Amino acid sequence: MDTRQVRFAILGCGKIPQRHMDAIENSPNAKLVAVCDIIEERAEELIVVGVI
């Protein structure tokens, strides 16, 4: 079994990214390492929630 970790970044923190974050969180070889959005507060909200 491959144990390498895949690192992900989310670009755009509107409504859809929650689905991607759930999938990343439920995958043992995936790690969310960055988020960004043109509206800085949106990205900061995800960081505050403890996503990263």
C-alpha positions, 0 to 999 in steps of 0.5 A: 500500500502506498503511504505517501501523503498528497498535499492539497490547497484550496483556491477560493473559499466560498460554498463548495470548498467544504465538500473538498475539505471533508474529502481531504479530511476523510482520506488518510493520505491527504493533507490540506496545507493551504487555502486562499481567496480573493477575499482574505477574510474567507480564507482566514475563517477556514484557518480559524476553524482549524482546518489548517 
